Amino acid sequence: MSGPAKGSCGAKKISDTHKGSHEHDKKGGFAAHPESASEAGRIGGETVFARYGRRHFKEIGHRGGIITKNTRGSQFYSEIGRKGGRGRAEMLRKKKEKS
């Protein structure tokens, strides 16, 4: 690898110099256009599915579950099970109240 180390003063200097210097920077990218990010994710997921199939997604989901259980403990699943959809429902309610 060449160039400054990630997070170093040199890397920050280069990043600051180039910010906004490209056309895609001026348009705002995915942050300004979340629908583009969503579309890109959907297309990417379809491509991976076509290439590797349903079994691949099942396997990576299983691995993620094992890692989560080992990292957070089995109690974590009890906690999120009790919460259910309340967190999301509350967020949507607050969003609706603002508009």
BELCOR-V889062 format. One line per field, one symbol per residue. ss: DSSP state (h for helix, s for strand, l for the rest). phi: phi as a letter, one per 20 degrees, with the letter a starting at -180 (. if undefined). burial: b if it has 9 or more other ideal C-beta (glycine too) atoms within 8 Angstrom, else e. Layout:
ss = ???
phi = ???
burial = ???
This chain:
ss = llllllllhhhhhhhhhhllllhhhhhlhhhhlhhhhhhhhhhhhhhhhhhhlhhhhhhhhhhhhhhhhhhhllhhhhhhhhhllhhhhhhhhhhhhhl
phi = .dnffgnfgffffffffegmedgfffeomffecffffffffffffffffffdnfgffffffffffffffffdnffgffffffflegffffffffffffe
burial = eeebeeeeebbbbbeeebeeeeeebeeeeeeebeeebeebeeeeeeebbeeeeeebbeeeeeeeeeebbeeeeeebeeeeeeeeeeeeeeeeeeeeeee
